[in-house]
């Protein structure tokens, strides 16, 4: 439960139709199993104490009395269990019958929630036996299981220890209705919705249910726990497949079908609260009747999947689709800028590294969209003290294979002259030594753009911008930055995708792209050693795999350092030790805060994903903000 993770479960016990005593036993055994597994919220199927398929037996006083007695048995058997559980049963009231969820914990009934929308079509005929939930506020009923219980659809359940955990419950068809009760529940504060269901299985129906559950969790910025009836229900006309799902903000965390038992995952209620504050999409509604419950606070064992590279889809098809989408967005952005400015050329500083290669490839795509020749692209390679034969050769080969107008300008002499002018020793390999080269390169690019009536296309990526790993008014500056919202871990996949795309069309181009992919990431601003790159970026600022992980959770979800550290250990602990992760997390925060001044004056560039750092769009932060609070929290981590 710490860090906002709440263990939840959808449970489907094997039942017997109309055998309430047996069903009660199966119910409390499942509750005990959930409690043992650390589950805090459990959702069971619709009418689970009787079976959904009782038909006209629901008219029988014997069955109704048996259902109430079964619930009393469950309460007695679970009086020491903390797990908040939604149990389905029929409830008679004022000569009407209601399809209800009994919300129970520690042997007590917190409330009864009746079903609002009753299906009465096809194989469903609930209106034959049941009445829809009464309109208006919940009201008390006396003598149910020997207790006074609040009855009504408009009820919420809030955890005293974790204010972000607010539960709401609806039943099966409620989700399918145009105005689902969960909409008002979420607007009133519910962060986790439970659905007790009995949805039979037909060809293709599972996909529709999956869409409903995931989309409802996305629309309402909530967690959604769906538990449907399964084995033991009557199969006279239909079959119930025990479909269980747990979703969070549009992501399916877990799913199971045709199998009794528990489906367990963790919903992050802190994340949902952050997203609701950020988007402000849920309008206020009149408050619903709210109950409180108590949970002991402990650390939730994580079982849900946390992607080690959150920016990179793991399946090849999904990854290729992501690459196609990003390349289209970025190239369309540049196409518009070239059209609007009437630029005659596009000037790209080409180092032979990944970022400049991607910028050149995107520029070529944009020129193709404009039906302009690749010769309108001017790649400029500017060898200096740290340039290796490998990167220079790759830059030249790449430009040649693409048909661009390559310029080779050795800036060594110009930099030496500049250093002499300002009294910089060639033996002093400090920040001035490095940045002087970067700024000279930018000057050359800008002047060539002026000469040719063109634009300088920026090559820096999102990860470099987050860390401030760029030279102010050097590679930091351009006329349009096509890579500005593409993280480093994704840059590699984009270049690899285009390499594969050219494998048959141009083998030589494919080969040079593959060699660029194999080249260590480096700014090449320090002299080479025996012809090899001496300055490896990830040795200096840390692995980009880690930094992109940190960046995603800092910007997209606003997680605090402690939570990011925990998730990094969970997702990347096999690749990196605790000390290494913590070391680079501290570096990330220190650099992220100290380098905001660079981000506050970056050039235009297209946003391609949910995380971006443009001061005009996604990220507004003062350049002089202090990281004291974050630093203090980091110091408590081990």
Secondary structure, 3 states (H helix, E strand, C coil): CHHHEEEEEEEECCCCCCCHHHHHHHHHHHHHHHHHCCCCEEEECCCCCCCHHHHHHHHCHHHHHHHHHHHHHHHHHCCCCCCEEEEEEEEEECCEEEEEEEEEECCEEEEEEECCCCCCCCCCCHHHCCCCCCCCCCEEEEEECCEEEEECCCEEEEECCCCCCEEEEEECHHHHCCCCHHHHHHHCCCCEEEEEECCECCCCHHHHHHHHHHHHHHHCCCEEEEEECCCCCCCCCCCECCCEEEEECCEEEEEECCCCEEEEEEEEHHHHHHHHHHHCCCCCCCCCEEEEECCCCCCCCCCCCCCCCCCCCCCHHHHHHHHHHHHHHHHHHHHHHHHHHCCCEEEEECCCCHHHHHHHHHHHHHHHHCCCCHHHEEEEECCCCCCCHHHHHHHHHHHHHHCCCCEECCCHHHHHHHHHHHCCCCCCCCHHHHHHHHHHHHHHHHHHHHHHCEEEEECCCHHHHHHCCCCCCCCCCCCEECCCCCCHHHHHHHHHHHHHHCCCCCHHHHHHHHHHHHCCCCCCCCCCECCECCCCHHHHHCCHHHHHHHHHHHHCCCCCHHHHHHHHHHHHCCCCCHHHHHHHHHHHHHHHHHCHHHHCCCCCCCCCCCCCCCCCCCCCCCCCCCCHHHHHHHHCCC
